[in-house]
């Protein structure tokens, strides 16, 4: 299995681009893994090739390396963790096996890029939406930053529909975590909910259930959307909160 892993590592190193490494590093402050600078199309190409043969071997080796404790841990690259994540989306496997792969991978996520890039690959959720929605709900109760972000990003990509909108909004309102990348993901999700279901989302925004930061960022993201009319954007200003309070500024208070 390690032979496959080493072969892929060699391919990744050969595909590395120093300028892209510097650019990508600037987008992922505090990345805990060294970044090679391999572009996403190349990573997806490698993942699709691996998915046809040796995909599980690669994942098992990557997981084994990640589980080892310092000072004996073999160093993974950022791209290797990302490759592990997106490969799960390309493999042909049943639900039980996919769950096992996700259960092992999700706790390893340590930055927003690995999280979000993996999520957009998981189109398998459309094959059994109710099963995967229930699976994701468990992560909304996690106290770990990127487990929570994973659930939120999956929700906003695949589940902002008539069937799930009420449950999504309730899940977003119930999340309470101080981590920046959780709050930003929730704000992003709420903005997407507003674009598709403005009145339902308005009820949440008006309810004062969100913390100040998430509320403010949600309004900001909605108002930045080209899919929201000027009239709606002006109306949203009535939901702004006074600085230092948890209550919105109502029109009567202006």
PyMOL commands that set and color helices and strands:
alter all, ss='L'
color gray80, all
select helices_A, chain A and resi 2-15+18-27+40-52+55-67+78-90+95-106+112-119+123-127+129-141+145-158+165-174+180-196+198-206+212-224+230-239+251-253
alter helices_A, ss='H'
color red, helices_A
deselect
rebuild
show_as cartoon
